[in-house]
Amino acid sequence: MSSTEVEAMAPPSAMAPSYIAARDVTKVFDVRGRDKVHAVDPIGLTVDKGEFVALLGPSGCGKSTLLSMIAGLTPATSGDVVVDGRAVTAPLTDLGFVFQKDLLLPWRDVLSNVLVQFEMRGQRTDRHRETALRLLHSVGLEGMERRLPHELSGGMRQRVAICRALVHDPPLLLLDEPLGALDALTRDQLRIDIQRIWSRDRKTAVLVTHDIEEAVFLAQRVIVMTPRPGRIHADIPIELPFPRRLEVKETPEFLGYVRTIRQQFEALGVIHED
């Protein structure tokens, strides 16, 4: 690895202020005809600029709710969220968000689905066409620009969604179980694609997942969350060098992280074999 690559992979400075700070954040939902649902109990979380963090936990533990509060899509019941030094009081626009469902517009082709980012911002799309094409080519979609969503596989559609989230070059990337509906081989390829894009641009990234191996493969830190109401149970640094190739999953170091995290869930009663 060259000195330039080593510098690019260096961890964020400990002296720099956190890019994301969630301070004693809670979320309580009022469900009609039922008791209130405590989705997230007081959480304190910081993410440094350029860091890749995974929120890992069982379904319903509040990890997607926490991600939505970071994005400003869901208001916190109490506490506050700060992104890049500013309190989040409304939906953020300077970010990329990738959901489990690709949410492509079925009547638009691949290229225009990516460029819709600029239409939504009142900008001319022709000025950004080359950027969109470069992104599509970087994830293996060269020649697919004029295909409609129904002509693509699930993995291809999700690659388009990732390009749409990145085409305006946002400093923050939020990923809400983006690979959860894909087959194992497609998930592996998209993990490689996501890692390559993050390693190149070093955007601040937060991934929500319930897949332990996915969290360890992609993230610099794995935040283990408890079952609902969601709290932070453990914050585990993943000290594996980048780039991480698929072969790393067979190493004792990788398996050790997976085992450690699984033990955390066993202690929480999420995983039990008796």
Phi, psi and omega per residue, in radians:
M1 nan 2.346 -3.094
S2 -1.293 2.887 3.117
S3 -1.098 -0.572 3.110
T4 -1.139 -0.729 3.130
E5 -1.156 -0.698 3.126
V6 -1.077 -0.749 3.121
E7 -1.104 -0.696 -3.127
A8 -1.143 -0.503 -3.098
M9 -1.600 -0.024 -3.091
A10 -1.091 2.515 -3.129
P11 -1.169 2.717 3.116
P12 -1.027 2.614 -3.140
S13 -1.114 2.346 3.126
A14 -1.174 -0.328 -3.118
M15 -1.481 -0.314 -3.103
A16 -1.292 2.524 3.088
P17 -1.154 2.641 -3.139
S18 -1.122 2.444 3.106
Y19 -1.308 -0.667 3.066
I20 -2.097 2.339 3.049
A21 -2.411 2.017 3.015
A22 -1.806 2.100 -2.996
R23 -2.013 1.898 3.119
D24 0.858 0.806 -3.078
V25 -1.423 2.342 3.030
T26 -2.271 2.780 3.023
K27 -2.510 2.154 3.096
V28 -2.127 2.215 3.112
F29 -1.766 2.377 2.999
D30 -1.569 2.022 3.139
V31 -1.850 2.096 -3.058
R32 -0.991 2.233 3.106
G33 1.376 0.091 -3.138
R34 -2.351 2.996 3.042
D35 -1.194 2.809 3.085
K36 -1.120 2.507 3.136
V37 -1.784 2.053 3.081
H38 -1.524 1.748 -3.103
A39 -1.408 -0.745 -3.093
V40 -2.339 2.142 3.019
D41 -1.529 2.987 -3.015
P42 -0.856 2.121 -3.128
I43 -2.161 2.366 2.978
G44 -2.072 2.098 -3.067
L45 -2.490 2.363 3.023
T46 -2.196 2.547 3.092
V47 -2.329 2.195 -3.132
D48 -1.356 2.768 3.097
K49 -1.077 2.289 3.124
G50 1.437 0.052 -3.089
E51 -1.561 2.606 3.066
F52 -1.957 1.996 -3.083
V53 -2.106 2.417 3.077
A54 -1.926 2.303 2.975
L55 -1.681 2.016 -2.992
L56 -2.092 2.276 3.109
G57 -3.131 2.985 -3.125
P58 -1.238 2.869 3.105
S59 -1.007 2.416 3.093
G60 1.444 0.185 -3.075
C61 -1.534 -0.036 3.087
G62 1.705 0.068 -3.084
K63 -1.173 -0.716 3.092
S64 -1.200 -0.584 3.078
T65 -1.119 -0.742 3.104
L66 -1.083 -0.751 3.114
L67 -1.066 -0.726 3.136
S68 -1.140 -0.586 3.085
M69 -1.225 -0.634 3.071
I70 -1.083 -0.683 -3.127
A71 -1.325 -0.223 -3.083
G72 1.421 0.196 3.128
L73 -1.421 -0.454 3.118
T74 -2.228 2.158 3.132
P75 -1.297 2.492 3.070
A76 -1.255 2.565 3.047
T77 -1.265 -0.685 3.043
S78 -2.623 2.923 -3.055
G79 1.411 -3.061 -3.121
D80 -2.563 2.710 3.106
V81 -2.087 2.299 3.124
V82 -2.119 2.273 3.084
V83 -2.192 2.144 3.139
D84 0.951 0.720 3.056
G85 1.430 0.026 -3.111
R86 -2.117 2.395 3.113
A87 -1.148 2.404 3.121
V88 -1.531 1.910 -3.130
T89 -2.134 -0.042 3.139
A90 -2.724 2.903 3.124
P91 -0.975 2.298 3.095
L92 -1.308 2.524 3.098
T93 -1.874 -0.396 -3.087
D94 -1.627 1.028 3.110
L95 -2.637 2.928 2.980
G96 -2.050 2.348 -3.092
F97 -2.216 2.181 3.092
V98 -2.040 2.178 -3.097
F99 -1.755 3.004 3.095
Q100 -1.116 -0.708 3.039
K101 -1.575 2.444 -3.038
D102 -1.226 -0.473 3.086
L103 1.000 0.580 3.065
L104 -1.265 2.595 3.086
L105 -1.385 2.038 -2.954
P106 -1.145 -0.399 -3.111
W107 -1.562 -0.058 -3.132
R108 -1.841 2.544 3.070
D109 -1.358 3.082 -3.039
V110 -0.991 -0.886 -3.075
L111 -1.085 -0.771 -3.111
S112 -1.265 -0.434 3.019
N113 -1.147 -0.657 3.105
V114 -1.239 -0.732 -3.068
L115 -1.303 -0.163 3.138
V116 -1.042 -0.416 3.066
Q117 -0.906 -0.741 -3.048
F118 -1.390 -0.577 3.045
E119 -1.063 -0.730 3.135
M120 -1.110 -0.430 -3.122
R121 -1.715 0.125 3.110
G122 1.243 0.461 -3.116
Q123 -1.892 2.717 3.087
R124 -1.253 2.255 -3.091
T125 -1.321 -0.472 -3.061
D126 -1.126 -0.446 3.130
R127 -1.256 -0.283 -3.045
H128 -2.034 0.132 -3.081
R129 -1.067 -0.782 -3.103
E130 -1.139 -0.655 3.088
T131 -1.081 -0.766 3.129
A132 -1.105 -0.728 3.131
L133 -1.114 -0.731 3.121
R134 -1.076 -0.733 3.126
L135 -1.101 -0.809 3.134
L136 -1.055 -0.725 3.122
H137 -1.136 -0.622 -3.084
S138 -1.173 -0.360 3.129
V139 -1.927 0.367 3.007
G140 1.411 0.408 -3.112
L141 -1.914 0.376 3.058
E142 -1.071 2.305 -3.111
G143 1.571 -0.108 -3.124
M144 -1.791 0.117 -2.964
E145 -1.040 -0.534 -3.065
R146 -1.784 0.113 3.086
R147 -1.304 2.579 3.019
L148 -1.533 2.738 -3.084
P149 -0.938 -0.659 -3.090
H150 -1.211 -0.196 3.106
E151 -1.598 0.036 -3.078
L152 -1.930 2.703 2.994
S153 -1.298 2.945 3.117
G154 -1.057 -0.692 3.129
G155 -1.164 -0.690 3.099
M156 -1.118 -0.748 3.133
R157 -1.055 -0.702 -3.123
Q158 -1.247 -0.536 3.030
R159 -1.105 -0.698 3.084
V160 -1.078 -0.737 3.134
A161 -1.095 -0.664 3.100
I162 -1.142 -0.749 3.108
C163 -1.097 -0.715 3.115
R164 -1.059 -0.653 -3.128
A165 -1.250 -0.378 -3.018
L166 -1.892 -0.213 -2.942
V167 -1.115 -0.476 3.135
H168 -1.610 0.214 3.055
D169 0.969 0.968 -3.140
P170 -1.313 2.637 3.110
P171 -1.364 -0.256 -3.054
L172 -2.196 2.295 3.116
L173 -2.142 2.134 3.115
L174 -1.981 2.273 -3.057
L175 -2.199 1.963 -3.076
D176 -1.810 1.558 -3.115
E177 0.834 0.928 -3.032
P178 -1.210 -0.286 -3.071
L179 -1.940 0.091 -2.995
G180 -1.115 -0.460 -3.062
A181 -1.726 0.150 -3.031
L182 -1.802 2.780 3.095
D183 -1.266 2.888 -2.985
A184 -1.064 -0.758 -3.105
L185 -1.178 -0.703 3.114
T186 -1.164 -0.663 3.091
R187 -1.049 -0.767 -3.140
D188 -1.034 -0.788 -3.110
Q189 -1.139 -0.722 -3.120
L190 -1.228 -0.542 3.022
R191 -1.070 -0.730 3.098
I192 -1.104 -0.759 3.137
D193 -1.072 -0.802 -3.124
I194 -1.108 -0.769 3.126
Q195 -1.080 -0.727 -3.129
R196 -1.092 -0.776 -3.135
I197 -1.135 -0.778 -3.140
W198 -1.127 -0.748 -3.114
S199 -1.105 -0.586 -3.122
R200 -1.301 -0.771 -2.991
D201 -1.787 -0.335 -3.134
R202 0.873 0.838 2.990
K203 -1.281 2.685 2.982
T204 -1.221 2.236 -3.042
A205 -2.315 2.384 3.056
V206 -2.225 2.134 -3.109
L207 -1.934 2.292 2.970
V208 -1.751 2.245 3.133
T209 -2.713 2.773 2.966
H210 -2.011 0.244 -3.117
D211 -1.797 1.980 -3.076
I212 -1.088 -0.827 -3.114
E213 -1.087 -0.668 3.119
E214 -1.098 -0.757 3.135
A215 -1.091 -0.786 -3.104
V216 -1.194 -0.643 -3.105
F217 -1.187 -0.675 -2.992
L218 -1.673 -0.586 -2.868
A219 -1.675 2.728 2.950
Q220 -1.524 -0.470 3.062
R221 -2.410 2.455 3.064
V222 -2.009 2.119 3.101
I223 -1.701 1.956 3.130
V224 -1.519 2.147 -3.111
M225 -1.881 2.567 3.141
T226 -1.364 2.835 2.958
P227 -1.032 2.830 -3.076
R228 -0.955 2.404 -0.026
P229 -1.292 2.398 -3.018
G230 -1.185 2.242 2.997
R231 -2.322 2.878 3.053
I232 -1.499 2.072 -3.138
H233 -1.630 -0.624 -3.121
A234 -2.708 2.606 3.102
D235 -2.200 1.850 -2.940
I236 -1.999 1.961 3.054
P237 -1.231 2.412 3.121
I238 -1.865 1.795 -3.029
E239 -1.712 1.058 3.034
L240 -1.925 2.347 -3.080
P241 -1.199 2.662 3.016
F242 -1.784 2.653 -0.031
P243 -1.297 2.547 3.108
R244 -1.714 2.065 3.100
R245 -1.631 2.874 -3.070
L246 -1.026 -0.496 -3.124
E247 -1.100 -0.360 -3.108
V248 -1.099 -0.419 -3.106
K249 -1.183 -0.232 3.133
E250 -1.704 -0.007 -3.072
T251 -1.475 2.685 3.101
P252 -1.045 -0.599 -3.121
E253 -1.137 -0.821 3.136
F254 -1.097 -0.830 -3.128
L255 -1.107 -0.545 3.090
G256 -1.136 -0.731 3.086
Y257 -1.108 -0.769 3.129
V258 -1.042 -0.760 -3.141
R259 -1.119 -0.762 3.136
T260 -1.046 -0.766 -3.127
I261 -1.213 -0.698 3.099
R262 -1.066 -0.656 3.102
Q263 -1.116 -0.583 3.068
Q264 -1.082 -0.760 3.138
F265 -1.246 -0.544 3.032
E266 -1.123 -0.723 3.125
A267 -1.115 -0.540 3.134
L268 -1.459 -0.124 -3.110
G269 1.419 0.151 3.118
V270 -1.292 -0.658 3.080
I271 -2.010 2.207 3.057
H272 -2.598 2.497 -3.059
E273 -1.895 -0.060 -3.126
D274 -1.485 nan nan
